[in-house]
Amino acid sequence: MTFVVPIGPQHPALKEPEFFRFEVRGEEIVDVDIHLGYAHRGIEEAFSRRNYKHNIYLSERICGICNVVHSTTYCQAVEQLAGVEPPERAKYIRAIIMELERIHSHLLWLGIAAHQIGFNTLFMLAWRDREYVMDLREMISGGRVHSATNTIGGVRRDVKIEHVPTFLRGLEKLEQSTNYYINLFKSDRTILARCTNLGVLSKEDAIKFCTVGPTARASGLKTDIRRDDPYGAYDALSFDVAIERDGDVWAKGMVRLREILESIQIVRQALKEMPGGPIRIRVGLQIPPNETIERTEAPRGELLYYIRSNGTEIPERVRVRTPTYGNFASMKSMFVGGTIAEIPIVIWGIDPCFACNDRVTLVDSRTGKTRIASFDELRRWRK
Amino acid sequence: MHSNEVATLVKKHVDDIRIVDDRCLFATSDKQRLENILRALRVQKVTHISAITGVDTGNVVEVIYHFDCQPAELNLKIPLPKDDLKIPTITEIFPGAIMYERDLMEMLGVKVEGHPDPRRLFLPDDWPEGEYPLRKEWREKSK
């Protein structure tokens, strides 16, 4: 006899909506079904109704946390369509801001993961350190979160020479705290008890379900678009791809922490080697019929944009495949065989990012059958 | 595999190939030869499908499969006329495509034959039957 435990649309780990339907036998999860689309805003269609310039702002609003990587991917794709190359300095500035984004995203993950396992001190510490990154981002782009730095043909703001010492001091502090967190991850009893052997994704399943980003790397897959298909300044920047073998929540956390250290090194290197020169070139918006794809490594994994132009200022079709979307297929194998208590931390393990439209699942207590009620139906009942 | 190697591998199953650079190429084929291409890629240890895109071009819906061939990205186009919008599922060979095929079915109305879980993905359950939001007709209607 199995029971159904509906979780959501209020997310157990994050303030974003989606719905999980867990089928359990006692404490053990035997099946899981995921309902998406609560935050579906029709952005792909909206792209084909705005011109290339307006779409920069639209792409930034797909995701709050990784807005820079979205706009960079979009701008790089449009630059490819138009057949222009942005100036070298712009590529380095993009890389710096993208790496800062990765650091702040991973620290945000660490904070919420710590909160999920009941370790609230670590939650506060991680988010305190995240403020250093936010301050650095604000200093060079003017915005803590939405930096609005990218434009087609380069970037809009330069990194000033007087910013560099502050930058290096900030990175120093971050490096110290990240090393401390890595030691903590290896030694703390609470973390080891609540994160090891939970939500294990085997390497075979990671390959089979085409997982991306830290989720794949935690299962031993050496995949990173920055190394496999380098874009922007990443060809010239050296870094290691952090991988772990266990595939559990602990491994996913460890991959992210080690990536913070790599990102710090990338930013230092980029600041040192950044060439001078202009930061943007002007690009005409009448782009001849063409098509292109662009892939980048977002904090959560491979991000893909496909754009087709038609000779006007408005793109014909823009397709966005975000990393969380790529990781959903693998979620079942992380949950099945686990217990109810580990649901929040395992969901959070892939660092999901959802964007809403409400529905409710009804469980009939006599037959145990479930069905979904539509919004209209609920409204009729209220009357 | 780099673009040239991927092009040699799929050459006999496709109509035209456009190599953009060393790490990106576009190819066009049809649904009868799709399985041969998938099997040929699989033999060469290509396991990652990045996405499936559907583009409505008027009378034809182009289904584009994006395969990551490490490092080259193969963009394989299958044009389907609007009076016969059917394509076999690729989930038997690439299980990771399960979500992307559901997306393709609801957004463009392409029937993916043999799909293990052909429910809606993003659209609400009370979305009207036969309305596909990424079709050209829908765009005209909603203006």
Interface residues (C-beta under 8 A of the other chain):
Chain A: L36 G37 H40 G42 E44 E45 S48 I207 K208 F209 C210 T211 T223 D228 D229 E291 T292 I293 R295 E302 L304 Y306 R308 E316 R317 R319 R321 Y325 G326 F328 A329 N357 R359 I372 S374 F375 D376
Chain B: V20 R23 C24 F26 T47 H48 I49 S50 A51 T53 V55 D56 I64 H66 D68 Q70 P71 E73 N75 F94 P95 G96 A97 I98 M99 Y100 R120 L121 F122 L123 P124 D125 D126 P133 L134 R139
